[in-house]
């Protein structure tokens, strides 16, 4: 299962963590496509935030996991992060046994 955890403070999203795989096994082609969709959306989010919006962020990618934590003002990044959160929630609604979305926004 892929788990997406969105983080934040003062009601603003400040990042996310992704871990796990949506595949049931090495033969699960649909799961591989779903993993690719999640990865693509995560990279697009990270690249848009850093290269287009100009936000500073700590980004880590390792062993099928990715995390992004904003190190600059999160306010200009809300549209992009909320769009990614919406995308992940919609994928989770369609694939509830393969994707879980959690929020740690305080």
Long-range contacts (C-beta under 8 A, 24 or more apart in sequence): 1-97, 1-98, 1-99, 1-100, 2-34, 2-35, 2-38, 2-98, 2-99, 2-100, 3-99, 3-100, 3-101, 3-102, 4-38, 4-88, 4-92, 4-99, 4-100, 4-101, 4-102, 5-101, 5-102, 5-103, 5-104, 6-81, 6-85, 6-88, 6-101, 6-102, 6-103, 6-104, 6-105, 7-69, 7-104, 7-105, 8-74, 8-103, 8-104, 8-105, 8-106, 9-105, 9-106, 10-106, 11-105, 11-106, 12-74, 12-75, 12-78, 12-105, 13-74, 13-77, 13-78, 13-81, 13-82, 13-85, 13-105, 14-69, 14-70, 14-74, 15-57, 15-67, 15-68, 15-69, 15-70, 15-81, 16-42, 16-45, 16-67, 16-68, 16-81, 16-84, 16-85, 17-65, 17-66, 17-67, 18-42, 18-65, 18-66, 18-67, 19-64, 19-65, 20-64, 20-65, 21-64, 22-95, 22-98, 22-99, 31-98, 34-91, 34-95, 34-98, 34-99, 37-91, 38-88, 38-91, 38-99, 39-66, 41-84, 41-87, 41-88, 42-66, 42-68, 42-84, 45-80, 45-81, 45-83, 45-84, 48-80, 49-77, 49-80, 49-81, 53-77, 53-80
